């Protein structure tokens, strides 16, 4: 996995609006064959969001599989300017930062002693969960862990299978101990998706291996995002 952060002068567009436009731009850079492949996936092998940072905006793109890196990494790293179809101003890239995370590193986290039992999550961009066609705007430990476990198992089927019993056990041994959340709406093609932003803390009890598993999931989640529409700007998280 590779996370790329592209910095540029703050535009006139709100971060959430720009995130949707940049996702469209990104899809315009790939081959028709890869675009068709992406349409067939339950979970996109990349995540993308935009945040405001002072007089800059930062576009974060996480390439979650080797194939996604092969298809998108070179083009992103060589970007100097972005011209969007529906925004006249040329976006000039000021700098690019990147970091990596491997499956082996995730396994190292899982095989460690699991001494961390509290996880403070900052939802950087509006986040929502979808269940039975409805958007759910209040997070639960089950929704959070289910999203991360499903993304991980779909993207890395050779190393992980989704285990409903493990999800039940993790849910039973975790609880939200603190939260500060606000309702937000995320616009996608004139549709307003109900969502939330803010912070919460989850405490995980039980065996050290369970805590280590949670720590591994959250490390993955900083790259994958959590919840729905993480490729369009939603669900960006940071573990504090």
C-alpha angles and dihedrals in degrees: 000000000000128000117203123193116198115195124202141157112286111268129212089254123095112248094248093051091047091050091060092047092048091050088055090048091051092052089051090062097058132083122264090244093055091044089055090048091053092051089058096054125100089209123030113235091228138052128205137185142154129222133183116241114180109291090348139071122214124210111203118197120181117197103203103185136041090247092053089052091051092050101041113016100080094048093049095047091051095049115125100160137016122206113190120203094228100038121065099203117092111235111220117201111230099186142342126219126186143183134183138220124190132199087243090058090050090051089051089055091048093049093049124097096271095225094156111090102165124064122189111203124198114198101214095185133024109292132198139167126218123215127168090346095307129109115233115208101187117071124227127187088249094054092047097047093040091054093049094044092049094048092048095047093046094048095041106030091156093063104028139036121192107255115197091191091055090049090052091049093047091048092050091052099046136066140175108252100177137012142172110183137161130197115249134174123223116205118218117174093334092313117117111217115202111234145146140234133194140073138304139171125222123198117204119199131182130059122003090243089061091051090047090051090052090049090051091050092051092048088054091044093060085066102033101038122221133262129005132344096012090155090060099052105281131115101028109161140184126198109222 
